[in-house]
């Protein structure tokens, strides 16, 4: 039996062979990487045996904790049968059963499931479905082949998903590859683009959106939105009723509503899907991340029967949706996703989450008084803490100072793993996190913010 490589050897190999996502590798190569080897519940364990609280659910995917017995068993049981077979011209039991299970829990009116591999591909599929739907439904009319989206949006890193995104730091270099879109200001109440104050503003940010829909609805195939929370924008939370009014506007102007529930789905907001908070049924919905409870890459695009019916016809009509992936409907992923949904039912995950959401709000309250905490945003079990250089003026720290990263490294030294979005600290633990674990996470986060921001303040002499 081959000897396991040491942490030192793995670190050397990592720096020699790997290219990490969203990482400046020149800096990475100067550091000792933290190498996670195991997990249990809310904890990740490195190759040296040190335990860390998983404050980001391993980038927003884990729901019921690491090594959940039911999810482990589901994968092992399926592996004893087959790891993968194609969905091209064939089917498999887990893919069929999961599609049925999903339709039972998603917003009523969604009736069909199209599988893919990750959030970006689920969004890409939704965009292509929307464009082809309008071609098939009204071939005699002009093309409805562009999209409306919010500024600061992030829907993934494939070309279509980037086209409907608006984070220049990530995607500015690729503008020549993208298709044109329409964009509108998001409901970023802390830094309102209209310089208004909620609720007296009466959600005036909806007026420019309606104006765009009124003027351009004949060319708009869809409006894509992350319901309730714009995740990578810094967990921007929309005010109550905003999503419902977006739905009404899309219906009024005959534009498809595409809900990107990749980050918000599967309990993160306190309900199974964010759209359900306001009784909204999208025309297309993209899901991934929590779909398998954080175990396997799997995604799905769900849509209505009306859209599905438009693609039906004889082969010679060529109405087929010509899109697919080699691992579409992967049996291992579908099997563990089924087990994930069953865990929600058996363990009453959503009901047990409600008191933890309230506890989170209470625990965060003292952090609002910290001199460099500008705003704390919470939607369910999703939390963002926006750090600012000056609380009165809301002046941001320069990105080059990497304040969020420094807080993250301080928290890591105390046993909490986080991943910031610029100057925004994100806390999104597994739904199964216990109250003592949650209390410790917030405690470490508070101490880390104080240590870093007060250290900067003393160094600058302000």
N, C-alpha and C positions, 0 to 999 in steps of 0.2 A: 504493500500500500504506500502510495506516494506521500511524502511528508508535506504537511500544510505549509504554505509560504508564511513567513513572519510578517508582522505589520510593517516593518521596515522595507521588506522586499516588495510587498504590495504597494506601498507608497511610492517606491522607485518606479515600479512598473506603471502605476497610474500616471505619474508625471511624464513618463517616456512614451506611452502609447495612447492614452485617452484624451479626448477633446470633450469637455463638459459643456452642457447647455447654459446659455446666458451667463457665461463666465469669462472674465479676462484671463486667459491662460498664462500670460506672462507673470501676473501676480500669483496665480495658482501654483505655478512651478516653484515659487519661492517659499511656499507654505507646506506644512505637514498636513495632508488630507485626513479628515475624519472618515474612517472606513467602518460603515455599519455592517455587522455580520448577522445579527439576530434581532428579533423583536418579541415583545410579550405585552399584551394589553396596550396601555398608553405609552409604553417605553420602547426605545430603540437602544440596542446594545452594540458597542463597537468591538473591534478585534482585540482590545485590551480588557474587555469585560466591563467597561464603564457604562452606566445607564444614563439615558437622557429622556426627558419627557418630550413627546412628539407634539410640539405646539402648532404644527401646520398639517397634521394628518398626512405626512409624507407628500406634501404639495396637494392638499385638498382631496385626497382620494380615500383614505382609510376612514371607515365609519364605526365598526364594532370592535376595534382594537386589533393588534397584530396577533396572529396565531389563534384566531377564533376557532374553536373545535368544529363547529358546523361547517365553516367555510373550508377548513383544512380537509375535512372528510369528503366534501363534495368534489374537490379536485382529485383526491386520491381515488375515489370511486369511479369517476369518469375516466381517469387515466388507465384504470384496469380494463376499460372498454376500447377507447380510441382517443388519441390526442387531437387529431384534426382530420376532417374530410371536407371536401369542397361543397359550397352551396350553389355552385354553377351546375345546374341540371340535376342536382341532388338535394336532399335535405337531411336533417339529423334531429333526434328527439329533443336535446336541450335547446336548440334554436327555436323549434316549434313551441315548446312549453314556455320558454322565456317570453316569446312574442305575446302569447296569450296572457301571461302574468302581467306584463307591462301594460297592456291595454286595459287591464282591470284597475290599475293604480294611477294612470296618467289622467290629465284633465279630460272629462267626458267629451267625446266627439272625435278624438284621435283614434284611428281604427287600424292603422297599418304600420309595420315596423320594418325599416331597412337598416341592416347592420353594417358597421364599419369598424375601424380600429382605434380611433381617438377623437377628441373633441374637434380638432381642426377638420378632420375628414367628415365628421357628422355635419358640421356647418357647411363645408364645401358641397356636400350632397344636397342639403336644403336649398342652397343658392341655385344649383343646377336644376333641381326639381321645379323650383318656382319659375325659372325662365322657360323651361320646356312646357310646363303646365299652360302658361299663357299662349305659347305658340300653338299648342294643340287645341286650346279652348276657343281661341279667336284668331285663326290664321289669316283672316282677311284684314285685320286691323294692323296698325303700326306696332312695332316691337315694344313689349314691356320687358326690358332687359337690363335695367339698372336697379340700384337699391338705395334706400335711405337708412342711415345709421347715426348713432350718436358720436359726438367728438369724445376723445379719450377711450373709445371702445377698443376692446381686444377680443377677437373671436378665433384666434389661432394663428398659425404661422405658414399655412399653405397659401398659395397666391390668391385664391378667391377669398379666403378668410382674412388675409392681410388687406385686401382691397376694401373690405367693409370695416376695417379697423382704423384707429386714429392715434396711435402712440408713435410719434415720429422717432423717438430714440431707438425703438426696436426696428422700425420698418422704413424709415426715411430713405435709406440707401436703395430700396427696391421699387421706388415709385414708377420707374420706367416700365416695370413688369405688370403694373396694376391696371384694372379697368376703372373708369370714372364712376363716381357715386355722388349722392347728395348727403350732406351731413348737417346735423343740428346740435346745438348746445345741450349738454346733459343737465339733469337736475342736481347740480353740485351746490347744495344750499350753503355750505360753509364758504365757498368762494363763488357766489352767484354771478354768472356772466352778465346778468342784467342789473347787478348791484341792488337787488331787492332782498326782502327778508320774508322767510316763511313763518307763519301762514298768511300774513297780510298780502303777500304777492299773488295769492290765489292761483298759484302754479302758472304764472305768466309765461314760463318757458315752453308751455304747450302751444302758445300762439304761433311762434315761428314754424313749429312742426306742422301745424295745420296749414299754414301758408304754403309751405313746400308741397304738401300733399295736394292742396287745391290746384297749384300751378302745374305740378309735374306727374299727377297720378296716372296719366295715360302712358307714361314711359316707365313708371316704377313697378317692378315685379313684386317687391316686398320691402318691409321695414323690419330690420333685424335688431333685436334688443336683448340684453341680459335682464331678465325680470327682477325687479326690486334692488339688485346689487350689481354695479359695474365693478367686477372683481379686480382685474389687473390695473384698473384706473386708480386703485387705492381703496377698494371696497366702498364706492360711493353709493349711498342708500337713497332710493327715491322716496318722496313723500307719499303717504297713503292716498290711494285713488289715482295716482299718476299712471300706473300700468293699465288700469281699467279704461281710462280716457284714451290712452294710446290704442287700445283694442277698438274702441268706438270710432276713433278717427280712421283707422285702417278699414273698418267695415264701411264707413260712410263714403270713402273715396276708392273703394274696390282695390285695395292693395293688401297683399298677403302679409300676415303678421308671423314672423319667424322668431320663436323664443329660443335663445341660447341658454339652456339650463345645465350646461356642462358643469359649471361651478356651483350653481344654486340648487341643483336637484338632489334628491335622496336625503331629505331631512335637514339640510344645512340651515334653512331659514325658519325651521320650526314646523313646517308642513312638508309632505313628501316632495312637492314641487312648488316653486315660488309663485307660479301662476295661480295656484289654488288659494292663495291669500285673498285674491280679489275676484275669484270666480271667472278667471279669464281662460278661454280656450284659444290657443294659437292655431294657425293653419299648418304650421310645421314646427317641430320641436327637436332640438339637438340635445342629446344626453351622452355622458361618458363618465369620467372621474369616479363618482361613487357607485356606478352601475354594478361593479363586481365587488364592492366593499373594500377596494384598494388592493385586490389580488391579481387581476389580469388586465391587459389592455383590451378594451372592448368599448364600442360606442354604438349608438343607434340614432336614426332620424325617424321621427314619427310624423304621420300626416293623416289627413281626413280622407273619408271615402270619396268625397267629391274630387279631390286632387288625384287619388289613386285611379278613379274611373276614367279620368281624361287620358291616361296612358294605355288603356285597353283597346285592342283592335286585332285584326288579322296580322300575321307576321309581315306580309307584304306592305302593310300600312306604315311600317317602321316607326311606330309610336313607342317602342320599347325604350326604357330608361337604360341606356348603354353606359353603365357604371358598375364597378365592383372591385373588390380587393381579394387577394389570394386567401386571406384568413377571415373573410366575411362569415359571420355566424360560427366562429370557432367553438367546438363543443366544450372545451375546457373552460373558456371564458363564460359561455352561456350557462354551464352547469353551476359555476360558482356565483353567477349573477342571480340565478334562481334561488340558491341557498341564501344569498344576501336578502332578497325580498322576504323569504320565509323567516329569517332572523328578525326583521322588522315586525312581522306579525306575532311570532312566538314570544319575543322579549318585550313587546309593546314599546318599542324604541321611541316612537314619537311622543307617547304619553309620558314616559319617564324622562324625556328631554326637557319638558316644559319647566319643571322647577329648577333645572340646571341653567336654563336660559335666564330665569329671574335672578338666580344666584350670581351668574356672570355679571349682570347689570349692577347688582349691589357691590360686588367685589371691585368693579371698575370705577365706582363713584369717587373714591379718594384720588384716583389718578387724574381726575379732571382739574384738581387744584395745583398740579405740578406746573411750574413756571414755563415749561417748554412743551406742554401738551396743548395743541391748538384745539383739536376736536377729537372726540371719541365717537365712532359710529358703530352701531350694533344692529344686526338683523338676525334674529335667532341665535345660532351658535357661531356666527361670523362676527369678528370684531376687528376694527381698524383704529389705530391711534396715530393721528397725524402730528408729527413733531415739527415745531416751528422755532425759528431763531428769536422772533419777537411775537409774543402772544397778543399784544394790543393791535399791532398792524397786520398780523398774520403773515409776516415775512418768513419765507421758507429758508431753510438752510441750503446753501449751495450744494448741488448734487455731488460736486467733486469732494466735499468733505466726508461723504459716505457715513453720515450720522446713523442711518438705519443699520448699516453693516456693522458699525462699531457697537451699537446696542446689541445686535445679534451675537457678536463674538463675546461680549460680556455675559449675556444670558447663557451662552454655551458653556462658559467656564463654571457656571452655577448649575448646569445640568438641564437646560431647556434649549431645544432646537427650534429656531424660528427662521423665516425667510422674509425679509422686508420688501416693500415695493418703494424704492427710493427712500423718502423720509417718513413713510407710513409703515408702522409696525402692524403686522397682521397676526392675529391669534385665531386659529381655526382648528381646535383639537378634535380628536375622534368623538363621535356622539356618545360613546361609552365611557368617556372620562369621568372619574368619580369626583365628588365634591372636594375631598382633600387634595386630589391631584390638580383640580381646577384652581383651588385656592393657592397652591404652591406655584402654578404657572403664572398667575397674576402677580404674586409676590415677587417672583424673580424678575418679571418684566418691569415692574415698578422700580425695583432696586437698580436694574440695568439702565433704565432711562435716566434715573437720577444721577447715577455714577458718570455716565457719558456726557449728558447735557450740562451738568454742573461743572464737570471737568473742562469742557469747552469754554464755558462762561468765565471760569477763573483764569484760564490761559489767555483769553482775549482781554481780560481786565475789565469786562463790562459788568 
